Amino acid sequence: MEKERGQTILTTMIMLYRKDGSFLVENRVKNDWPGINFPGGHVEPGESIEAGAIRECIEETGLRPLEIENCGYYEWNLPAEKIRHLCLLFRSPSFEGTIHSSKEGQVFFLREEDLGKYALSTDFVEVLRAMKKGL
């Protein structure tokens, strides 16, 4: 008998960072993952993963990453629903545009030592650690 397969949902997150050590975050207001997080979202059918990361960043922040580096992945599973979320992580030290917030939440640059002032989304610390690896 063949095993029933689950669904894999492909998403991205991107960290824009500055020389002063601050990085761009989004204070998400959506119920599915509220709190401080990195901009990102679903990769659309037919879209490359990098293009999805750039598109989501522009949509949610107004900023376009100019240099994009893959810095790993993060995954979480919902076994009861047979869903695996695979999130590709990117970072960029250079970007252009005018910062703006979106319906996803307020967007701003934050230093790591100030994280304690905000509610963090689930697994944010682990994602941040992965994003900073090698910097």
C-alpha positions in Angstrom: 0.0 0.0 0.0 1.4 3.4 -1.0 1.9 6.0 1.8 -0.1 9.1 1.6 2.2 12.1 0.9 1.9 15.4 2.5 2.2 18.9 1.1 5.4 20.9 1.1 5.0 24.7 1.2 7.9 26.7 -0.1 8.6 30.1 1.5 11.4 32.6 1.9 12.7 35.1 4.5 15.2 37.8 3.9 17.4 39.8 6.3 18.5 43.2 5.1 21.3 44.4 7.3 23.4 47.5 7.8 27.0 48.2 8.8 25.9 49.5 12.2 24.6 45.9 13.1 20.9 46.6 12.7 18.7 44.5 10.5 15.2 45.0 9.0 12.3 43.4 10.8 8.6 43.3 10.5 6.3 43.4 13.5 3.7 41.0 12.0 0.1 41.6 12.9 -1.3 38.5 11.2 -2.6 35.8 13.5 -0.6 32.9 11.8 2.8 34.2 12.9 2.6 37.4 14.9 5.6 39.3 16.3 9.0 40.4 15.1 10.0 38.5 12.0 11.9 38.9 8.8 10.0 39.9 5.6 9.1 37.0 3.4 6.4 34.7 2.2 5.3 32.1 -0.3 7.1 31.4 -3.6 4.6 31.6 -6.4 4.2 28.8 -9.0 6.7 29.3 -11.8 8.7 31.8 -9.8 12.3 31.2 -8.8 13.1 31.1 -5.1 15.4 34.1 -5.2 12.8 36.1 -7.3 10.2 35.2 -4.6 12.4 36.4 -1.8 13.0 39.7 -3.7 9.4 40.2 -4.6 8.2 39.6 -1.0 10.8 42.0 0.4 9.7 44.7 -2.0 6.0 44.1 -1.3 6.4 44.2 2.4 9.1 46.8 2.9 9.5 48.9 -0.2 13.2 47.9 -0.3 14.8 45.9 -3.1 17.8 43.8 -2.1 20.7 44.4 -4.5 23.0 41.5 -3.4 21.3 38.4 -2.3 23.0 35.5 -0.5 21.4 32.2 0.4 22.3 31.5 4.1 20.4 28.3 4.8 16.9 27.1 5.5 14.5 26.6 8.3 11.7 24.1 8.3 8.7 23.3 10.5 6.2 20.5 10.2 2.5 20.2 10.9 2.2 16.4 11.0 -1.6 16.4 11.8 -2.2 18.4 8.6 0.6 16.6 6.7 2.2 19.9 5.8 5.9 20.7 5.8 7.0 24.3 5.5 10.4 24.8 4.0 11.7 28.3 4.3 14.8 29.4 2.3 16.8 32.1 4.1 18.5 35.0 2.4 20.4 38.1 3.4 21.6 41.3 1.8 23.9 44.1 2.9 22.8 46.4 0.1 19.4 47.6 -1.0 17.6 50.5 -2.5 14.2 52.1 -2.3 12.1 53.9 0.3 11.1 51.9 3.4 7.4 51.5 4.1 5.2 49.2 6.1 2.5 47.0 4.7 -0.7 45.2 5.8 1.7 42.5 7.2 3.0 44.9 9.9 5.3 47.8 10.8 8.8 47.6 9.2 11.9 49.0 10.9 15.6 48.5 11.5 16.4 46.9 14.9 19.6 46.0 16.7 19.9 42.6 18.3 20.3 44.0 21.8 16.8 45.6 21.5 14.9 42.4 20.7 13.8 42.1 24.3 11.6 45.1 23.9 9.3 43.3 21.4 7.3 40.1 21.2 9.1 37.7 18.8 7.5 35.4 16.4 7.8 31.7 16.9 11.4 30.5 16.3 12.7 34.0 15.5 15.8 33.5 17.6 16.7 30.3 15.7 16.0 31.9 12.3 18.2 34.9 13.3 21.0 32.6 14.3 20.8 30.9 10.9 20.7 34.3 9.1 23.8 35.6 10.9 25.9 32.4 10.5 29.1 33.3 8.7 28.8 37.1 9.1 
